[in-house]
Amino acid sequence: MTTLLLQFHNLGWCGTGIIFCTALAFGGGAQLIAGFQEFKCGNNFGYSAFVSYGAFWIALALIWLLADLNIGKHLGITANDIGFFLVGYTLYTLILWVGAMKIHGAMAWTFTTLVIGFVGLDLVFLADMKGILKAVAWDLVVCALLAWYMMAAVILNGLFGRPVLPVGAPWIK
């Protein structure tokens, strides 16, 4: 949800207030809870992904808050710093992308679009390539919708006791 809303903002369709709140509550808080539940189930991939991306959204919301309060500039937070924050998550996402290819096709496609999105954001913030932001936003809209598809597959396939929404074979056997 938070990824989708942020891309709506990047496309010029909405403001940032709703994204800030969603980043804390859903992108951050709910993903942390999901990650801890994945840990209890023994799913280290889900645990790592949900907790790390939950922390990403909380950190990003705090960066925005500091910027809005004009505290960020006193702490030295610049667009370049945000770029390096994103590079860290790009590298982490590359690791998960390899793992995602071993899970199933939908997971692999989701992480492929996420890697492309993070690389695009790295270029926007570190190489000042603001002209690609709309293309990056559309890539991340696809990423968010793929993640929603996987969520729907888990819920509906479990409820029906059979594959209603296919997720595809792993890309790596």
Secondary structure, 3 states (H helix, E strand, C coil): CHHHHHHHHHCCCCCCHHHHHHHHHHHHHHHHHHHHHHHHCCCHHHHHHHHHHHHHHHHHHHHHHHHHCCCCCCCCCCHHHHHHHHHHHHHHHHHHHHHHHHHCHHHHHHHHHHHHHHHHHHHHHHCCCHHHHHHHHHHHHHHHHHHHHHHHHHHHHHHHCCCCCCCCCCCCC
